[in-house]
Amino acid sequence: MSDQTISYRGYQVTVPADWQVVDLAKNPTACVRFDRPAVYLGRSTAQPDCPSHLVGRSEGLVLEPLTRAPRSSEGRIQQAVRDAGVLVTAYYAPAGAETARKVLSTGRVTSKTFATAEPQATAAAAAPTVVATGTLNGFAFDACDAPSQSTMDAWRYPNSGYKALGIYISGEMRSCDLQPNLTPTWVSTNAAKGWQFLLIDVSLQAPCVNQTNLAKMSSDPATARAQGRAAAANAVSAAQALGFAPRSAIYSDLEGYTPNAPCTAAVLSYVSGWTLELNTRGYVGGVYTGAASGGVDLSNNYNNTAYTRPDNLWFARWNNVTNTTDDRYIPASYWTNHQRVHQYSGPHNETHGGVTINIDSNAVNLTAPPAPVTGFDATGQYSTATLRWTIPAGTSLGQVIVRRNSGLTPPPMPNVGTPVYAGTASSTTATGLANSTSYAFRAWVKDSSGKIGPGVDTVLVGTGATVAASTPSITYGGAVTLYTRATRKDNGASLVGVPLSLYARAKNSSTWREVARVTSNSTGQASSVQKPTVSTVYAWGYNGSADFLGSRSGNATIEVRPLITANLSVAAIKLGQTTTFYGYMRPQHPGTTVYLQRQSGTTWPTVATTKLNSTGNYAFSIKPGARGTYNYRAVWLADADHATTVSPPKTLTVS
């Protein structure tokens, strides 16, 4: 095949000879369409004469003045030729990127007459401000290109019967790709004038699609589901860059196909991924499809829990019936909650306000989901959290739904995760929260018609506290130091300058009480000196805040041994004489048993017992039966409050 050389503003490139060359300066209404091979020179300055419905990709070039930064995407490669001041867009068919690169490699600068500096990329996307479609029970048109502002004004209701229009915002298979009119300013200007919008993405198509110039989704359902999620993520980015806020519906354009079991499974999986991803990001998942293909598959699987059905259905059946329910392929009992668009007329010309464009016509019955709650916040305690929110004004409230996940990622959908609350109040308490665990909460508003708005999130970061003791046991009247360090569970950082509480309970009790409160230092540490009178279990805790969930450390048990003394009235006696081994115990424990033990080798067998008197004193009369040296001690065995205690040994010499 022979080639031709194209020159534009000092830039020259070689392309196949059969590519049509369209000079937009000479033909300003020509449609820049990517579904056929062509070279477009310049930029259109008039309302383009485009067919209303174009999808698919061929290969070609657009050469225009360099007035914006290049931005490549799937299906097109953009290059800035600074020396010539030209922006080059090479669009390509599925799997045709290498062919596009070969064409671009032939480009060269022949003149620097038009040299200019490359524009800087836009620093940030526009903030979402517009909900694409609110309540609309009327008519909409869709066109390949976003119309010029003069056209939008000429067609503004009641000049035409249309109150909304469909616009192609994303997808590598859209044929009207450059869309010079489609800007955040265009969106906000027309929204202020009362226009509503149907947002369309044209990405991967069914494996059994009838058109040949379309990229296809995988026949593997799992892969197709992932591809649907990826397409939805890209579509949300495009929507937000144009200023479309959550609660907007975005429709995946699935062209007509001939259903079969594997193809249907792929389509349903792709739509499931598409819908889930959009819902997770707060947008409404819609599908545009032929009534006899996608409409049949989606309807046949409306109640199939293996798939996630789309929120809205936009079906094409060109029967000129201007309602949204009268269709033999789609039961009227499905998508009944203001969830339908019917494209009842295919490409045709209409003239309003003296301006003619080629459009498709649609009957629309839609409402937007309710606005989200505001001020959603959580205050953490130990094992519980208080959640508060404000219900949006003007909402016909069904209920507020709150769910949670452990970790930092909230449940993506209102039927996923652990239920926390469903009701009409503005606060609730989440209970049963695990120690040292972070929780992510999401709240949705469900209106009285059953529509669910975007989720709003709040996170409580889990915390942890350690416990350590200077000694595991003390003698009655002594002291022990309890240490702790408090950290956050998401990154291990110390909790600095927060109040940490030391809790205690008697070993034989289940009732905890706070015995100290200490502010953590710069390393998250704190300590407290305690003088327990009975064996005591200690735990440190952080009680939570607006950012953190409270926590408790493990337990440290400090055994308290009673103080027991030992004395001999005489430490040396003659054989046959007696002496007294006596002492006292604190606390007194009157009436309990004291054991007198005498050492025999390495053991201490008991040789006598007695009871503590009312003042906690005891005494034993000792009369050994043989000469020698004897070691004696007193032992008191543990009860519920105190540990076993042993007196110092005393030595008796018998001569």
Secondary structure, 3 states (H helix, E strand, C coil): CCEEEEEECCEEEEEECCCEEEECCCCCCCCCCCCCCEEEECCCCCCCCCCCCCECCCCEEEEEECCCCCCCECCEEEEEECCCCEEEEEECCCCCHHHHHHHHCCCEECCCCCCCCCCCCCCCCCCCCECCCCCEEEEEEECCCCCCHHHHHHCCCCCCCCCEEEEEEECCCECCCCCCCCCHHHHHHHHHCCCEEEEEECCCECCCECCCCCCECCCCHHHHHHHHHHHHHHHHHHHHHHCECCCCEEEEEECCECCCHHHHHHHHHHHHHHHHHHHHCCCEEEEEEECCCHHHHHHHCCCCCCCCCCCEEEEECCCCCCCCCCCCCCCCCCCCCCEEEEEEEEEEEEEECCEEEEEEEEEEEECCCCCCCEEEEEEECECCEEEEEECCCCCCEEEEEEEEEECCCCCCCCCCCEEEEEECCCEEEECCCCCCCCEEEEEEEEECCCCECCCEEEEEECEEECCEECCCEEECCCCEEEEEEEEECCCCCECCCCEEEEEEEECCCCCCEEEEEEECCCCCEEEEEECCCCCEEEEEEECCCCCECEEECCCEEEEEECEECCEECCCEECCCCCEEEEEEEECCCCCCEEEEEECECCECCEEEEEECCCCCEEEEEECCCCCEEEEEEEEECCCCCCCCEECCCEEEEEC
